[in-house]
Amino acid sequence: AVRGIALPSGSDKLYSGSADASVRVWDCQSGQ
């Protein structure tokens, strides 16, 4: 489950953090 997200200003990346302490980086253009 996602516990938090960050979308830095001026960036096309979205960062998500989950309950197992993993962080994923998503490309907003491709959705991956």
N, CA, C and O atoms as a Tripos MOL2 file, in Angstrom:
@<TRIPOS>MOLECULE
protein
  128   127    32     0     0
PROTEIN
NO_CHARGES

@<TRIPOS>ATOM
      1 N           0.8400   -1.1880    0.0000 N.3       1 ALA1
      2 CA          0.0000    0.0000    0.0000 C.3       1 ALA1
      3 C           0.8790    1.2430    0.0000 C.2       1 ALA1
      4 O           1.8860    1.3070    0.7050 O.2       1 ALA1
      5 N           0.4950    2.2060   -0.7820 N.am      2 VAL2
      6 CA          1.2390    3.4630   -0.8510 C.3       2 VAL2
      7 C           0.9760    4.2660    0.4090 C.2       2 VAL2
      8 O          -0.1720    4.4540    0.8100 O.2       2 VAL2
      9 N           2.0530    4.7400    1.0330 N.am      3 ARG3
     10 CA          1.9420    5.5230    2.2710 C.3       3 ARG3
     11 C           2.1420    7.0120    2.0430 C.2       3 ARG3
     12 O           1.7080    7.8310    2.8530 O.2       3 ARG3
     13 N           2.7960    7.3650    0.9470 N.am      4 GLY4
     14 CA          3.0210    8.7780    0.6700 C.3       4 GLY4
     15 C           3.5220    8.9690   -0.7430 C.2       4 GLY4
     16 O           4.0820    8.0540   -1.3470 O.2       4 GLY4
     17 N           3.3160   10.1750   -1.2700 N.am      5 ILE5
     18 CA          3.8190   10.5090   -2.5960 C.3       5 ILE5
     19 C           4.4530   11.8940   -2.5670 C.2       5 ILE5
     20 O           4.1150   12.7270   -1.7260 O.2       5 ILE5
     21 N           5.3630   12.1260   -3.4830 N.am      6 ALA6
     22 CA          5.9860   13.4430   -3.6330 C.3       6 ALA6
     23 C           6.0770   13.7460   -5.1190 C.2       6 ALA6
     24 O           6.4500   12.8890   -5.9200 O.2       6 ALA6
     25 N           5.7310   14.9760   -5.4760 N.am      7 LEU7
     26 CA          5.8160   15.4400   -6.8530 C.3       7 LEU7
     27 C           6.5560   16.7750   -6.8440 C.2       7 LEU7
     28 O           5.9350   17.8340   -6.7590 O.2       7 LEU7
     29 N           7.8960   16.7190   -6.9320 N.am      8 PRO8
     30 CA          8.6840   17.9480   -6.8480 C.3       8 PRO8
     31 C           8.3360   18.9320   -7.9630 C.2       8 PRO8
     32 O           8.1080   18.5330   -9.1050 O.2       8 PRO8
     33 N           8.2990   20.1950   -7.6290 N.am      9 SER9
     34 CA          8.0140   21.2570   -8.5880 C.3       9 SER9
     35 C           9.0690   21.2720   -9.6890 C.2       9 SER9
     36 O          10.2660   21.2020   -9.4100 O.2       9 SER9
     37 N           8.6270   21.3630  -10.9230 N.am     10 GLY10
     38 CA          9.5510   21.4300  -12.0420 C.3      10 GLY10
     39 C          10.1100   20.0890  -12.4680 C.2      10 GLY10
     40 O          11.0010   20.0310  -13.3150 O.2      10 GLY10
     41 N           9.6010   19.0100  -11.8940 N.am     11 SER11
     42 CA         10.0860   17.6710  -12.2190 C.3      11 SER11
     43 C           8.9910   16.8890  -12.9300 C.2      11 SER11
     44 O           7.8060   17.1220  -12.6940 O.2      11 SER11
     45 N           9.3830   15.9600  -13.8020 N.am     12 ASP12
     46 CA          8.3890   15.0880  -14.4170 C.3      12 ASP12
     47 C           8.3910   13.7120  -13.7560 C.2      12 ASP12
     48 O           7.8930   12.7400  -14.3260 O.2      12 ASP12
     49 N           8.9560   13.6360  -12.5470 N.am     13 LYS13
     50 CA          8.9910   12.3870  -11.7870 C.3      13 LYS13
     51 C           8.0630   12.4720  -10.5810 C.2      13 LYS13
     52 O           7.9180   13.5300   -9.9690 O.2      13 LYS13
     53 N           7.4410   11.3560  -10.2510 N.am     14 LEU14
     54 CA          6.6210   11.2430   -9.0550 C.3      14 LEU14
     55 C           7.2370   10.1410   -8.2030 C.2      14 LEU14
     56 O           7.5810    9.0770   -8.7190 O.2      14 LEU14
     57 N           7.3780   10.3850   -6.9180 N.am     15 TYR15
     58 CA          7.9820    9.4230   -6.0010 C.3      15 TYR15
     59 C           6.9070    8.8920   -5.0710 C.2      15 TYR15
     60 O           6.1300    9.6650   -4.5100 O.2      15 TYR15
     61 N           6.8580    7.5720   -4.9040 N.am     16 SER16
     62 CA          5.8880    6.9830   -3.9830 C.3      16 SER16
     63 C           6.6250    6.1020   -2.9810 C.2      16 SER16
     64 O           7.5820    5.4070   -3.3240 O.2      16 SER16
     65 N           6.1580    6.1470   -1.7390 N.am     17 GLY17
     66 CA          6.7250    5.3260   -0.6780 C.3      17 GLY17
     67 C           5.6680    4.3740   -0.1580 C.2      17 GLY17
     68 O           4.5090    4.7580   -0.0010 O.2      17 GLY17
     69 N           6.0570    3.1300    0.1120 N.am     18 SER18
     70 CA          5.0870    2.1370    0.5590 C.3      18 SER18
     71 C           5.3900    1.6590    1.9680 C.2      18 SER18
     72 O           6.4250    1.9930    2.5450 O.2      18 SER18
     73 N           4.4750    0.8750    2.5110 N.am     19 ALA19
     74 CA          4.5580    0.4180    3.8920 C.3      19 ALA19
     75 C           5.7890   -0.4530    4.1410 C.2      19 ALA19
     76 O           6.2610   -0.5320    5.2760 O.2      19 ALA19
     77 N           6.3180   -1.1060    3.1090 N.am     20 ASP20
     78 CA          7.5120   -1.9480    3.2920 C.3      20 ASP20
     79 C           8.8020   -1.1560    3.1150 C.2      20 ASP20
     80 O           9.8730   -1.7400    2.9470 O.2      20 ASP20
     81 N           8.7050    0.1720    3.1530 N.am     21 ALA21
     82 CA          9.8390    1.1010    3.1040 C.3      21 ALA21
     83 C          10.4980    1.1750    1.7310 C.2      21 ALA21
     84 O          11.6170    1.6750    1.6200 O.2      21 ALA21
     85 N           9.8350    0.6930    0.6890 N.am     22 SER22
     86 CA         10.3930    0.8490   -0.6490 C.3      22 SER22
     87 C           9.9170    2.1700   -1.2510 C.2      22 SER22
     88 O           8.8080    2.6310   -0.9840 O.2      22 SER22
     89 N          10.7780    2.7600   -2.0620 N.am     23 VAL23
     90 CA         10.4570    4.0090   -2.7480 C.3      23 VAL23
     91 C          10.5110    3.7280   -4.2390 C.2      23 VAL23
     92 O          11.4690    3.1310   -4.7310 O.2      23 VAL23
     93 N           9.4930    4.1540   -4.9480 N.am     24 ARG24
     94 CA          9.4640    3.9660   -6.3930 C.3      24 ARG24
     95 C           9.4210    5.3240   -7.0680 C.2      24 ARG24
     96 O           8.8040    6.2670   -6.5710 O.2      24 ARG24
     97 N          10.0890    5.4050   -8.2100 N.am     25 VAL25
     98 CA         10.1200    6.6290   -9.0050 C.3      25 VAL25
     99 C           9.3230    6.3610  -10.2760 C.2      25 VAL25
    100 O           9.5890    5.4000  -10.9990 O.2      25 VAL25
    101 N           8.3540    7.2130  -10.5360 N.am     26 TRP26
    102 CA          7.4860    7.0680  -11.7000 C.3      26 TRP26
    103 C           7.7460    8.2060  -12.6720 C.2      26 TRP26
    104 O           7.9300    9.3510  -12.2610 O.2      26 TRP26
    105 N           7.7610    7.8930  -13.9420 N.am     27 ASP27
    106 CA          7.8830    8.8970  -14.9910 C.3      27 ASP27
    107 C           6.4740    9.3420  -15.3710 C.2      27 ASP27
    108 O           5.6760    8.5300  -15.8400 O.2      27 ASP27
    109 N           6.1630   10.6090  -15.1770 N.am     28 CYS28
    110 CA          4.8070   11.1140  -15.4320 C.3      28 CYS28
    111 C           4.4530   11.0870  -16.9150 C.2      28 CYS28
    112 O           3.2710   11.0610  -17.2590 O.2      28 CYS28
    113 N           5.4430   11.0910  -17.7930 N.am     29 GLN29
    114 CA          5.1650   11.0590  -19.2280 C.3      29 GLN29
    115 C           4.7310    9.6650  -19.6810 C.2      29 GLN29
    116 O           3.7980    9.5290  -20.4730 O.2      29 GLN29
    117 N           5.4110    8.6290  -19.1770 N.am     30 SER30
    118 CA          5.1190    7.2600  -19.6210 C.3      30 SER30
    119 C           4.2050    6.5110  -18.6580 C.2      30 SER30
    120 O           3.5990    5.5070  -19.0330 O.2      30 SER30
    121 N           4.0990    6.9920  -17.4140 N.am     31 GLY31
    122 CA          3.2870    6.2940  -16.4210 C.3      31 GLY31
    123 C           3.9840    5.0950  -15.8110 C.2      31 GLY31
    124 O           3.3610    4.3240  -15.0810 O.2      31 GLY31
    125 N           5.2530    4.9270  -16.0940 N.am     32 GLN32
    126 CA          5.9970    3.7760  -15.5710 C.3      32 GLN32
    127 C           7.0390    4.2200  -14.5690 C.2      32 GLN32
    128 O           7.7630    3.3880  -14.0220 O.2      32 GLN32
@<TRIPOS>BOND
     1     1     2 1
     2     2     3 1
     3     3     4 2
     4     3     5 am
     5     5     6 1
     6     6     7 1
     7     7     8 2
     8     7     9 am
     9     9    10 1
    10    10    11 1
    11    11    12 2
    12    11    13 am
    13    13    14 1
    14    14    15 1
    15    15    16 2
    16    15    17 am
    17    17    18 1
    18    18    19 1
    19    19    20 2
    20    19    21 am
    21    21    22 1
    22    22    23 1
    23    23    24 2
    24    23    25 am
    25    25    26 1
    26    26    27 1
    27    27    28 2
    28    27    29 am
    29    29    30 1
    30    30    31 1
    31    31    32 2
    32    31    33 am
    33    33    34 1
    34    34    35 1
    35    35    36 2
    36    35    37 am
    37    37    38 1
    38    38    39 1
    39    39    40 2
    40    39    41 am
    41    41    42 1
    42    42    43 1
    43    43    44 2
    44    43    45 am
    45    45    46 1
    46    46    47 1
    47    47    48 2
    48    47    49 am
    49    49    50 1
    50    50    51 1
    51    51    52 2
    52    51    53 am
    53    53    54 1
    54    54    55 1
    55    55    56 2
    56    55    57 am
    57    57    58 1
    58    58    59 1
    59    59    60 2
    60    59    61 am
    61    61    62 1
    62    62    63 1
    63    63    64 2
    64    63    65 am
    65    65    66 1
    66    66    67 1
    67    67    68 2
    68    67    69 am
    69    69    70 1
    70    70    71 1
    71    71    72 2
    72    71    73 am
    73    73    74 1
    74    74    75 1
    75    75    76 2
    76    75    77 am
    77    77    78 1
    78    78    79 1
    79    79    80 2
    80    79    81 am
    81    81    82 1
    82    82    83 1
    83    83    84 2
    84    83    85 am
    85    85    86 1
    86    86    87 1
    87    87    88 2
    88    87    89 am
    89    89    90 1
    90    90    91 1
    91    91    92 2
    92    91    93 am
    93    93    94 1
    94    94    95 1
    95    95    96 2
    96    95    97 am
    97    97    98 1
    98    98    99 1
    99    99   100 2
   100    99   101 am
   101   101   102 1
   102   102   103 1
   103   103   104 2
   104   103   105 am
   105   105   106 1
   106   106   107 1
   107   107   108 2
   108   107   109 am
   109   109   110 1
   110   110   111 1
   111   111   112 2
   112   111   113 am
   113   113   114 1
   114   114   115 1
   115   115   116 2
   116   115   117 am
   117   117   118 1
   118   118   119 1
   119   119   120 2
   120   119   121 am
   121   121   122 1
   122   122   123 1
   123   123   124 2
   124   123   125 am
   125   125   126 1
   126   126   127 1
   127   127   128 2
@<TRIPOS>SUBSTRUCTURE
     1 ALA1         2 RESIDUE 1 A ALA
     2 VAL2         6 RESIDUE 1 A VAL
     3 ARG3        10 RESIDUE 1 A ARG
     4 GLY4        14 RESIDUE 1 A GLY
     5 ILE5        18 RESIDUE 1 A ILE
     6 ALA6        22 RESIDUE 1 A ALA
     7 LEU7        26 RESIDUE 1 A LEU
     8 PRO8        30 RESIDUE 1 A PRO
     9 SER9        34 RESIDUE 1 A SER
    10 GLY10       38 RESIDUE 1 A GLY
    11 SER11       42 RESIDUE 1 A SER
    12 ASP12       46 RESIDUE 1 A ASP
    13 LYS13       50 RESIDUE 1 A LYS
    14 LEU14       54 RESIDUE 1 A LEU
    15 TYR15       58 RESIDUE 1 A TYR
    16 SER16       62 RESIDUE 1 A SER
    17 GLY17       66 RESIDUE 1 A GLY
    18 SER18       70 RESIDUE 1 A SER
    19 ALA19       74 RESIDUE 1 A ALA
    20 ASP20       78 RESIDUE 1 A ASP
    21 ALA21       82 RESIDUE 1 A ALA
    22 SER22       86 RESIDUE 1 A SER
    23 VAL23       90 RESIDUE 1 A VAL
    24 ARG24       94 RESIDUE 1 A ARG
    25 VAL25       98 RESIDUE 1 A VAL
    26 TRP26      102 RESIDUE 1 A TRP
    27 ASP27      106 RESIDUE 1 A ASP
    28 CYS28      110 RESIDUE 1 A CYS
    29 GLN29      114 RESIDUE 1 A GLN
    30 SER30      118 RESIDUE 1 A SER
    31 GLY31      122 RESIDUE 1 A GLY
    32 GLN32      126 RESIDUE 1 A GLN
